[in-house]
Amino acid sequence: MKVLALTGGVGGAKLALGFAKLLSPEDVTFVVNTGDDFEHLGLHISPDVDTLTYTLAEVANPATGWGRQDETWRFMEALERFGGETWFRLGDADLALHLRRRTLLDEGLDLTATTDALSK
């Protein structure tokens, strides 16, 4: 059986995790909401894509359902000391994903190919 799942947010990521545990990767495809994507600090932020990626990798923060577990915030603390924009907080490990995404997008990959590369 082939499954195409439309997903977004924490609830969608949890549902996707259930599908991923029941079905082989060849039998399930996730279409993730990108309507909430935005640019922040020069980086392309895909909140729902990231939530799904972290959930499927089983590194999502269990307390919030989004972000990474055991995240550190040194970058944001330093940025705040410099008076930078901190309304949307990026953890240190999360920042690495966003920087790599920006690089791949700048190299000409589309968001689908970039997400595929980052999910490996």
Legacy VTK file of the C-alpha trace (Angstrom):
# vtk DataFile Version 3.0
C-alpha trace
ASCII
DATASET POLYDATA
POINTS 120 float
0.000 0.000 0.000
1.314 3.450 -0.958
0.424 6.383 1.299
0.587 10.103 0.546
0.255 12.086 3.769
-0.349 15.833 3.954
1.252 17.151 7.110
2.050 20.287 9.048
2.758 21.298 12.604
3.448 19.161 15.642
0.305 17.037 15.268
1.050 16.284 11.634
4.614 15.315 12.532
3.354 12.892 15.183
0.969 11.315 12.682
3.806 11.061 10.155
5.983 9.331 12.753
3.244 6.737 13.186
3.114 6.151 9.429
6.915 5.947 9.283
6.944 3.258 11.954
4.301 1.207 10.144
5.364 1.622 6.515
8.621 1.333 4.623
10.131 4.581 3.284
9.235 3.478 -0.259
5.561 3.227 0.689
4.988 6.628 2.288
5.457 10.157 0.974
4.976 13.241 3.112
3.844 16.545 1.619
4.663 19.188 4.217
3.148 22.638 4.662
5.519 25.387 3.503
2.958 28.179 3.737
4.504 29.292 7.034
8.073 29.464 5.675
9.859 32.796 6.063
13.256 34.470 5.964
14.974 35.274 9.267
18.535 36.508 9.756
19.104 35.789 6.064
18.081 32.154 6.498
15.189 30.231 4.965
13.085 28.951 7.863
10.712 26.024 7.209
9.087 25.405 10.603
6.841 22.514 9.586
9.518 20.820 7.475
11.954 21.099 10.382
9.425 19.778 12.894
8.796 16.751 10.681
12.520 16.214 10.058
13.374 16.346 13.760
10.383 14.171 14.700
11.228 11.448 12.165
14.880 11.550 13.282
13.600 11.256 16.875
15.522 14.346 18.004
12.521 16.676 18.463
12.137 18.361 21.831
9.592 16.172 23.660
8.452 19.062 25.874
7.390 21.271 22.953
7.127 18.899 19.971
9.226 21.330 17.925
12.892 22.259 17.950
15.598 19.841 19.008
15.932 18.056 22.312
18.874 19.129 24.469
19.280 22.285 22.372
21.755 24.965 23.417
21.272 28.698 22.873
24.737 30.275 22.846
24.255 31.868 19.420
20.990 33.533 20.450
22.491 34.711 23.749
25.395 36.320 21.892
23.099 37.841 19.263
20.940 39.345 21.999
24.011 40.906 23.653
24.812 42.541 20.298
21.262 43.892 20.069
20.267 41.528 17.268
16.793 40.347 16.390
15.832 37.449 18.672
12.035 37.216 18.451
12.374 33.868 16.643
14.835 31.740 18.538
17.168 29.394 16.700
19.057 26.879 18.803
22.672 26.123 18.012
22.073 22.728 16.348
18.972 24.101 14.632
21.061 26.974 13.293
23.422 24.491 11.629
20.485 23.012 9.689
19.315 26.462 8.577
22.798 27.508 7.465
23.178 24.321 5.429
19.712 24.805 3.905
20.641 28.364 2.899
23.831 27.087 1.237
22.006 24.372 -0.722
19.281 26.784 -1.833
21.929 29.303 -2.905
23.622 26.532 -4.921
20.389 26.193 -6.900
18.656 23.243 -5.266
14.922 23.664 -4.762
13.380 23.202 -1.318
12.386 19.579 -2.033
15.908 18.552 -3.062
17.381 20.528 -0.177
15.078 18.852 2.335
15.898 15.445 0.880
19.634 16.143 1.220
19.238 17.342 4.807
17.130 14.351 5.831
19.834 11.793 5.055
LINES 1 121
120 0 1 2 3 4 5 6 7 8 9 10 11 12 13 14 15 16 17 18 19 20 21 22 23 24 25 26 27 28 29 30 31 32 33 34 35 36 37 38 39 40 41 42 43 44 45 46 47 48 49 50 51 52 53 54 55 56 57 58 59 60 61 62 63 64 65 66 67 68 69 70 71 72 73 74 75 76 77 78 79 80 81 82 83 84 85 86 87 88 89 90 91 92 93 94 95 96 97 98 99 100 101 102 103 104 105 106 107 108 109 110 111 112 113 114 115 116 117 118 119
